[in-house]
Amino acid sequence: MFSFMTALTAEALRLSPQERLELIQEVWQSLSANPDSLQTSAEDIAELERRRSRYLSDPESLVDWNELKARISQRRPHAH
């Protein structure tokens, strides 16, 4: 299987960036169409519960996605 995945990955990397994004979207949609087929580990569940507890104990400590992107953008040196 490893050599198959390597060949598949190499083939996918030959696609243009836009084509790769479309492929990712199609694969994601195929996975989300049947979420019961995906296994969730005990570690994943524990992490989700930890994050939920943190949010419930102090919702103001979390930052929404747009604010986080803005903060990151301010820290990164701008390429010219």
C-alpha positions in Angstrom: 0.0 0.0 0.0 2.9 2.4 0.7 4.1 2.4 -2.9 0.5 2.9 -4.1 0.1 5.9 -1.8 3.4 7.3 -2.9 2.4 7.0 -6.6 -1.0 8.5 -5.8 0.6 11.4 -3.9 3.1 12.0 -6.7 0.3 12.0 -9.3 -1.8 14.5 -7.1 1.2 16.8 -6.8 1.4 17.1 -10.6 -1.9 18.8 -10.5 -2.1 22.6 -10.5 -2.8 24.3 -7.1 -6.4 24.9 -8.1 -6.9 21.2 -9.2 -5.4 20.0 -5.9 -7.8 22.2 -4.0 -10.7 20.8 -6.0 -9.4 17.3 -5.3 -9.2 18.0 -1.6 -12.7 19.3 -1.6 -14.0 16.2 -3.4 -12.2 13.9 -1.0 -13.4 15.9 2.0 -17.0 15.7 0.7 -16.7 11.9 0.2 -15.6 11.5 3.8 -18.2 13.9 5.3 -20.9 12.0 3.4 -20.4 9.0 5.7 -19.0 10.3 9.0 -19.8 7.1 10.8 -17.1 5.4 8.7 -14.4 7.5 10.4 -12.9 6.4 13.7 -12.4 8.9 16.5 -9.6 8.0 18.9 -9.9 8.3 22.7 -7.2 10.9 22.5 -9.2 13.0 20.0 -12.3 12.8 22.2 -10.3 13.8 25.3 -8.8 16.8 23.4 -12.2 17.9 22.3 -13.6 17.6 25.8 -10.6 19.6 27.1 -11.2 22.4 24.6 -15.0 22.4 25.4 -14.3 22.7 29.1 -11.9 25.5 28.5 -14.4 27.3 26.4 -17.2 26.8 29.0 -15.0 28.0 31.8 -13.8 31.2 30.0 -15.4 31.9 26.6 -13.7 35.2 26.4 -10.2 33.6 26.4 -10.8 32.3 22.9 -10.2 34.2 19.7 -12.4 33.9 16.6 -10.9 32.9 13.3 -10.9 36.3 11.7 -9.2 37.9 14.7 -6.6 35.2 14.8 -5.9 35.7 11.1 -5.5 39.4 11.6 -3.1 38.9 14.5 -1.0 36.4 12.5 -1.0 38.8 9.5 0.3 41.7 11.7 3.2 39.5 13.0 4.4 38.3 9.6 6.9 40.4 7.8 5.4 41.4 4.5 7.2 40.1 1.4 7.9 42.7 -1.3 
